[in-house]
Amino acid sequence: MDTLNHIDDESASAQPASELPNAHTMDRLVASCVAGDNTAMQAIYEHCNSRVYGLMVRMVGRQDADDLTQQVFLQMFRKLGQFSGQSKLETWLYRIATNEALQHLRKQKKQTTAPYVLEPATVDDDRLIRNEESQLIQAALERLEPELRVVFLLKEQQGLSYHEIAESMGIPEGTVGSRLNRARKELRLELTKLGFV
């Protein structure tokens, strides 16, 4: 069973890293943001929004993803003056996003999402199958501990390296590897329990 091929459903609209501004351009955008340039803020938001939103959908569900995504960007723009530039801006942004998602889940003390509603009979068979697979994957992800889920999503959905995940979460790289292995095993187990083949 190849779980990873099905994880990209929610992040299909996310921009690949190659389309993001290079480090030099991003540094200029950050400096402009700190100086109060609204156009630079908009540029950063447009380049990073879909990736953060994709992470939030998988972490907290669709019903809260929009609000939390906005909260992440508010936090980022508020704290941008504290950004040291020692890591990529996206890595720092994922750290804020991860903290927001985990904090939200702790407050809720339950990890459920609203059921995904399919459109009525106009949906073709292939799309129905993809939607059903997406629902099963989301249900299995929700059963993972939040700390495992976020490591898995940062790696498989967002494409971060072990080093970037370690920076984003403030944990050693070795811990990233062990959490990722555990997340994959548990996800496969949960998918099997849910009848995903």
C-alpha positions, 0 to 999 in steps of 0.5 A: 500500500503506497500511502504517500501517493495519496497525501498530495490531494490537499496540497495539489495547489501548493506551489513547488519550492522551485516557484518560491522566491530565491533566498536573496529575493526573500531577504529583500521581501522580509526587509521591506515587510519590516519597513512596513511595505504592504506589497512585500507582505502580500508577496510573501503571503501569496507565495506561502499561503497555499502551503501553510493552508495545506498543512492546516487542513491536514492538521486541524481539518477544513473547518478551522484551517482558514482561521488558523492560516490567517492567525499564522500569518498575523503572528509571522508579520507581527514577529517578522522583526525577530526573524534572524535569517539563519534559516529559510523564512519558510522554515520559520513560518512552518515553526509558527504554523506547527505551534499554532496547530498543536496549540489548537489541538491541545485546546480542543482536546479532540481531533475530529474534523467535519465530514467531507461532503461529496457533491451529489451524483455529478461526481464521476467514479474516479473522483468518488474513489479519490474522495473516499481515499482522501477521507480515509487518509484524513481519518487515519491522520487524525488518529496519529498523535499531533506531534507525529502527524505534523512531522509526517505532513512536513516531510510528505506533504510539504517536502521539508528536509529532516534538517528543516523539520528539526528547525521548524519544530525545535527538535533534534534531527534524530528525533525527526527520523524516529517520529517519522518512522513511527508516524508511517508505521502507525498511519499504515496500521490505521489505514489497514484498520479503516479498510484502505488497500 
